[in-house]
C-alpha cells in the first residue's frame, strides 16, 4: 500500500508517495516551488516544447501515481522518482534549483537509510508523535500497532490481495466487527476527515485494534485462506475477538470504549497532567 506524505521545501508543500519502494514526487508541486508559476501545467507544456529530448523521454521517467488533491480526493497525478526529477530540473531555469537538488538528495538519502535500517524510520515516526504531544506510553502502543498491521497486510499480500480497495474492505470488516462501526462512521464520530483514525484512538482502542488484527493474521495463517471471501471471514472473526474483549471492558468499567474523544480535541500531553 502506498504511503503519501507532504514534504516541505522553503515552506512550500511537495507531495511525495512511496511507490515501488521509492519516493515519487508531484511534478506539478516541484514546478510550483521552483518557478512560482501560477499555471504549472502550462509551464510544463512549454518546457517540453523547448526541450525536445526531455519531451521524447517524458514517458520513461514520468508516471501517474495516486496522491491527495486540494479537493480532498485521491487522484492520479503526474509524478517522477528522484532521478526523473533531477532531469526535469535541468530544464527549469531557477536560482532555487541547486538548493532544491540538495533537499531532494537528502530526502532520497533518508529513504535509503530507512531501507537499510528500518529502526531509523521508527525513530523518526516516534519523534514526530512526540512533537505533536503524544505521551510516550501511547507512542509505544502505536508503534506496536504499526508492526502488527504490517504483519497482517504482508499476509494479505502473500495471499493475493493487491487492490487498495480490497485492503480497505478487509480492514473495515475488522473494525466493524470489533467496534460496531465502519471505519467511515468511526471517523465521523471523532470528527475526522482525512486524518488517520488510529492517530486519534486512545490506548484501549489501539490495543483492541491490535488484538483484532493480530487475531485475523492468526486465523488466516491457521486456515490457509487465499481468496477475498475467505479473508473477509478471517477479518470478521478477528474483529469478533476484539469485540468480546471490548464488551468485557465495558461491562466492568460501565463506560463505552468507543467515544468521540480524539487527539485533536485533547492532546495527551495536556490530558495527562
Number of C-alpha atoms within 10 A of each C-alpha: 13 13 10 17 16 13 14 12 15 10 8 13 16 19 22 25 23 17 17 10 11 15 20 26 30 24 26 19 18 23 21 18 22 17 17 12 13 10 12 18 14 10 17 17 11 11 16 16 12 12 13 11 10 18 14 10 10 16 11 11 16 20 17 14 20 19 22 18 12 6 7 10 10 12 13 12 18 17 26 27 22 19 13 17 20 16 14 22 19 12 14 16 10 13 10 14 18 11 12 18 15 11 15 19 14 12 14 18 12 14 18 14 13 16 14 10 11 12 12 15 15 14 12 12 13 18 13 13 16 15 10 14 14 21 17 14 9 19 19 12 17 22 15 15 21 15 13 19 18 13 15 20 18 13 19 22 15 11 17 11 19 12 11 10 10 14 16 11 16 23 23 20 24 32 25 21 21 29 23 16 17 18 19 13 13 19 20 13 15 19 16 17 11 9 11 10 17 16 16 22 21 19 14 15 19 19 17 23 25 23 23 28 30 23 24 28 23 15 18 24 14 9 11 12 18 17 12 17 11 14 23 21 18 25 29 23 22 28 30 24 20 26 23 14 15 19 17 12 15 13 11 8 10 10 11 11 16 18 13 15 14 20 18 14 11 13 15 18 15 10 10 9 5
